[in-house]
Amino acid sequence: MTLTSVTASRKKRKFSMSPTKLSALSFLAVIFVGSILLTMPFANKGPVKPYIDNLFVSVSAVCVTGLTPITLIDTYNVFGQVVVALLIQIGGLGFLTFLYFFFNITRRKISLTNKMVFQEALNQDNLRQLPRILKTIFIYTGTVEGIAAIIWGVALYPKYGLGTSIYYGIWHAISGFCNAGFDLLGSNSLINYQNNFLINFVACAEIILGGIGFFVVLDIHDKIKQEKSRRCQFSMKRFLHSLSLHTKIVLIMTATLLIGGTVFFLIFEFNNPKTIGHMSLPWKIGTSFFQSTTTRTAGFATVSMYDCTTASKILMSILMFIGGSPASTAGGIKTVTFALCALMVLSVYRGSDEVVFKGRRIKKRTILRAFSVFLLGLTACVLGMMIISISDPDLLLPNIMMEVFSAFGTVGLSASVTPTLSVVGKCVIMILMYTGRIGPVSLILLFARKSQNRAKKEIRYPDEDVIVG
């Protein structure tokens, strides 16, 4: 090997980026492109808002959050609204997912390095599964958003007419499935439609279907197909037993959080006349279920967040922090992460050294990673609350807490805090939205000194106990 080739090889290694870095930085690139487009005069109805506000909207859209210091319908024209919708769609599925799809349809050869980048972006261990997963993502997304667009259009037709209802239907279908929570219905989110069954139904359905994760959908599809291929009669018990441990945890946690959130929100707001106190019992339950669902990182609201009780704001902050499921359009620390932390505590209570669930032992490395995500996420939220309480001292702590957890969980619910934030406060919220979207683990790997691909021999040191508690 010549001296020139050796030098070139060293330079390539020096300036090469790991798949995690490229995945994280791709979001930054889309954010800045989106902010520039939204700042252009041809994207606005009137005078262009300050760049910080357009950057905030771009970050919120790409991170599928929904927090915004301005009202979209009053600020942007159709071009600007379409830009926001595209940012939501790209942010929900991931920019690299679209890039991989482009390479596939154009039949371009993909190098092993690029495949590793896509593998990291899709959170997949097997390179051979990438084409099938990609196909599942786009078919599932197109199907759900297509059906949702029709229902949204039907629900909005009486007020907006045919043309606008079709456009609004497509726009809100994208926002709903990607768990973004943006809307073009004014500054009150869906409060004016709190008694509209169709809108309540389609919004909840999209949030749940978008938040359970593409791998769960693929696993359920495969197991149903496998069960139907048997010569014997379809058995629900056998089908449920055949699901992967990941899918079982996601389904159990999703049901638990939805039901638990509904019950507690109903209790906390039952007699609050400013939220659900004036409603009949069926609509109280329905609205409570909607709020429990939307805290799974969607951001739509059918009641005023500002008027909710402090207990409800704490409850919603917890649900927003947990968020949706891995490999989905949702944010937060994820349901599986929270479940593993809870199982770890339960195993300690039982005096067991291993975490076991449904007859399966979970690797210690996975448990440590889940605990790290939980701790880092909580630390980021606490630091955010402290900074905003200093930069915006007039805001109440419960409202700050809700804003911070909403940003980290990429939810979008706000107690009328976002428009009043200072520049420092907006910067903190944007950082939290970005952190919540790419994930605390990705941040660790992004700034790691050594590539995660380098194998390092582990050294076992002597044991020694310390006092705990």
N, C-alpha and C positions, 0 to 999 in steps of 0.2 A: 504494500500500500504506500502510495506516494505521500509526501509531506502535505501537498495541497489537499488531497482527499481526507487526510487525518484532520486537518484544520477545519475543512468544511463540515466533517462529521461532528466535531466538537461544537461548532457554531450552531448546527442544527439541534443538537441536544440542549444547548444553552437556551435557545429561543423557542424550543418546542413547548407546547402547553399540554397539560394533562386533559383528559376528557372532561373532568369535573370543572376545570377552569373554563374551557370552551363552552360548556353547557351553561354555566352561570353568566359568563360574559355575553352570551348570545341574547339574554334577556336585557342586559344593559344596552346593547346595540339597538334593539327594537324600541326600547324606551326612548332613547334620544332621537331616533328617526321620527317616532310618533310625536314627540314634543315639538319638533321643528315643523312638521306638517300642521299641527294644531295651532301654531303661532302664525301661520301664513294668513294674510287678509282674506284670501278666497275660501278659507275654512270657517270664517266667522260671520255672524249676522250683522254685527256692528263693530264698534271699536275693539281691537284685539286686547285681550286680557294680559296682565303681566306674565312674563315667561314662567315665573315660579308656579303660577296657577295651571298653565298648560302642561308644564312638566309634572305637576302633581297629578293631573288627570291621566297623563300618559302612564305614569308609574302605577296608578290605581287600576288602569285598564289592563296593562300587561300583567300585573300581579293579580288580576281578577278579584279586586277588592270591592270597589264601589264607593269608597269615600271620595268626595269631591267638594272643593270650596266654591264651586259655581253650579248653576243649573244648566245642564246640557242643552235642553230644548230651547232655552232663552239665549244661549251663547253661540252654539255652532249651527251652521246651516247643514243641508243634507250631506255635503261632502265631508264636513267635520264629523258628523254623526257616523258616517260610514267608516271613517278612519278609526273612530273609537271602537266600533263593532269589530273591525279587523284586528285591532290591538287586543281586544278581549278574546277573539277566537284563537289568535296566535299565542297569547299568554296562557289560555286554558289548555291547549293541546301541546304547546311547546314549539318554539321556532324550529328546533332541530328536527322535530317530527315532520313538519312541512318540508324541510330541506331533504330529508330522507325519502319522503314521498315523491318529491321532484326528481331525485336521482333514479328512483325506481321506474317512474312512468317514462322517463327519457332514456332508460336503459343505459345509464352511465355506470362505468365501473367504479366501485367503491373500494377504496383501500382499506387495509386492516385497521389502520390508525383511525380513519373516519368511522369505521364500524364500531370501534371502541367508544368513540364520542357519542354515537347514537345509542349504543348500549347503555352508557351512563345516563343519558337524557331520559331513556325509557325505563330506567331502573330494572334492567333485565340482565340475567347472568348468562343466558345461552344465546350466542350470536345467531344460531340457526333459527331461532324463534322470532327474530326481528321482523321479517316480512309478514308473517302471520299476525303478529301483534299489531303491526301498522295497519294491516287490512281491517282488523277488528276495530281499532280505534276510529277509523274513518267511516266504516259502515255503521257502527253503533252511534257515533256522533251524528251522522247525516240522518239516520232513521229517527232518533229521538228529537232532534231539532226540527226536522220536517213535520212530524206529527204535532209537536208543540207549537210551531208557527201557525198551523191551521187552527188550533184551539185558541191561541192568542188572537188571531185575526177575527174569528167568530165572536169572541168576547168583546172586542173593541169596535166591531163593525157598527153597532147602533149609534155610537158617538162620533166616529171618525169617517165613516163611509168606506167604500170598497178599496180605493187606491191606498189611502193612508193606513187602513187596517192591515192590508197585506204587508206593507213596508214595516209597520210597527210590529206585526206578528213575527216576521223574520228577525227583526232587531232584538226583540225581547226574548225570543227563543234562544238566540245565541247567548245573550246575557244570563238567562236562567240556567241553561245547561252548563255553562262554564262557571257557574257559581259566582258571577260578578256582582249582580245586584244593581247595576246601572239601569235607568229607565228614562223614557222620553215623555213621561206623563206629568211632569211638573216637579215642584219642590217637596211634595208630600209623599213621595214614593207611591205605595199602593194603598195608602190610607183611604182615599176616595173610593176604593174598590173593595173595602173590607167585607162587604156583604155580597160580593160577586163570586158565586160558587165556581164558575169556570176558571177565573183568574187565580183564585186560591188553589184550586186543584192542580192546574197546569204548572204553577210556580213550585208547589211542593214536590210534584212528581219529577220535575226537571232537576231540582236541587238534590233529591235523593238519588236519582239515576246517575247524575253527574258526579256525585260524591262517593259512591261505593267503590269506584276503581275499575279500570279496564280489565285487570287480571281476574278480578272477581267475576265479572261478566263472562270472560272467556272460560273460566273454570266451570261456572254454572252451565254454560252452553255445552261444553264438552261432556260434562257428567249427565246432562239430560239426553244428549245424543247417544251416549254409551248405554244409558238405562233403556232407551227405546229400542236399541239394537238387540237387546236380550229377547229370547223367545218367550220367557215367562212374563207375567203381568207386571206393569210398572209399579214399583214399590217406592213410596215417598221416604220410608225409613232407610232403605238401602241407598237411595239417592243422597239424602242428607249425610249419611255416614261416609259416603265416598268423597265428599267435598274436601278440599285441602284444609289444613289447619288455619292458614291465612284467611280463607274465605269464611270459615266458621267464626273466627274472631271478629271479622268485619261485620258479618250479619248480626251476631249477638250484640256487639257494641252499638251498632246503628240502631237496632230496636230498643235497646236499653236507654240510650241517650234521648231518642225521640219520645218515648213514653215518659221517662223520668222528667225531661224538660217540660213536657206538656202538663204533667200533674203539678209540678212546683210552680210554674208560671201561673196556672189557674188559681192556685192557692194564694200566691202573693198579690195577684191583681184582681181577685174575685170581686172585691167591693170598691175598687178604684174607679170612680166615675169618669176619669179622664182617659181611661184605656178600655177596659171591657166591662166595667161595673154596670153600664146601662144596657148591655146586651142580654138576650135570652140565653138560657143555659146551653142549648146546642151550639150557638154561635160563640159563646165563651170558650167552650171546649175546642171548637174549630179554630178560633183565633189563637188560642194557646198552642195548639198543635202547629199552626203556621209559624208562630214565633220560635217554637222549639226547633222547627225544621230550618228556618232561615238563618239561625245562628250556626248552622253547619257550614258556614262560610259563604252564604248567598248575599245577604244584605238588603233584601226586600223587607219592607215593614208595612204592616196594616194597622199599627197603633203608633202613637207618638212615643219615641224612645225617651225623650226629655221628661215626659210625664210619668214614666214607669217608676215604681218604688225602688228604693235602694237595694232591697233584697233581690228584686228581679234583675237589676243591673249586675249584681254580683253573680247571679245564676247565669245570665247570658255571657258574662265575661269568661266563666269557667267553660261553658259549652263552646264559645268561640276559640278559646285556647286549645281545646281538644281538636276541633275542626272535623274534617272529613277523613277519608281513608287513603292509604298510600296509592300512588300511581293513578290519581284521579284529578279532576279539575279543582278540587278543594284544597284548602290550606290548613294551617294549624299544625300542631305536633303530630297529628293523625291518631285515629282511633286505636290502631294496633299498638302504637307507642304507649299510649295511656294504659291500655289493657295489660301490656307487659310489665309496666311499672306497678300496677295494682296486683298482678300475679306475683311479682317479686316480694311485695310487702306481705302478701298472704302466705307465701312460702316461708318467710322469716317468722311469721306468727305461728306457723305450724311446726317450726323447728327443722325445716328441710333445707338442705344445701342446694337443691336443684328446683328449677321452675318447671312444673309439669301441668299440661292442660290437655284434656280430652285424650289421655293416654299417650301423649307425646311429650318428650323432654325438649325444652327450648335451649339452644346453645347459650352459654354464658356471654359470649361475645355479642350476641344479639341483645341480650338483656342489658349489658353495659352500654351499648349504643343507644338503646331506648331511654335509659336513665340519663345519658348525656344530652340527648335531644330535649328531654323534659327540663333538665336543669338549665341548659343554655337558653331555651325559649323563655322560661320564667325569669331568668336574669335579665334578658333583653327587655322584657316587658316592665320589670321593676325599674330598670335604669331609665327607660322611656318615660315612665310616670314621674320620676324624680325630676328629670330635665324639663318636662312640660309644666310641672307644678312651679318651677322657678321662672321659666320664660313666659308663662301665662298664669300669673298668680290669681287672677279673677275667676278662674274656672273652678268648679266644685270637684273634689277628689273622685266621687263616684263617676262623674261624667268623663274625667280624664282617664280613669281606669278603663271604662268602656271603650273609649276612643283608641287607647293603646292596644288593648286585647283585640279589638276589631281590626286594627291595622296589621298586627302580627298574624292573626288568624285569617287574613285576607277576606274579611267578612263584608264590611261596608256599613254596618249599623253605627249610627252616631246620635248622640244626645244633643244635637245642634251645636257641636263643638267645632267641626271642620272649618266652616266659613270664618270663624272668629280667631283661628290660630295665628300666632305671629310667624314670621319667617323661620325662626328657630324651631318652633313647634311643627311647622309644615315639613321641615327637613327631617325632624325626628320621625314623624309619621311615615315619610317616604322611605327612610332607611328601614323602618320596621316592616313595611309592606314588602320591600325587596327581600329582606331577611326571611320573612315568613313564606315567601313564594319559593325561593331556591332551597330553603331548609337550613337549619343550623349545622347539620352534618356536612352539607356542601360547603358552608363557610369555613369549617375546620379544614376540609380538604383543599379548599381554594387557596388558603394562605399557609398551607403546610410547607415546610422547608424541603421535604423529600416527597417524591412521587409515591402514591399509594400502590403503584405497580411493583415497586422495589421490594423484593422479599427480604425480610430481616429476621435473622435467627433469634428466637426468644431465649432469654437467659432466666433460669429459675433461681431465685434468691431464697435464703433461709426464711422460714416463717417466724413472725413475732406478733403477738397480740397487743392491741391498744384498748383503752377504756372508751366505750361508747355510751352516751347518754348520761 
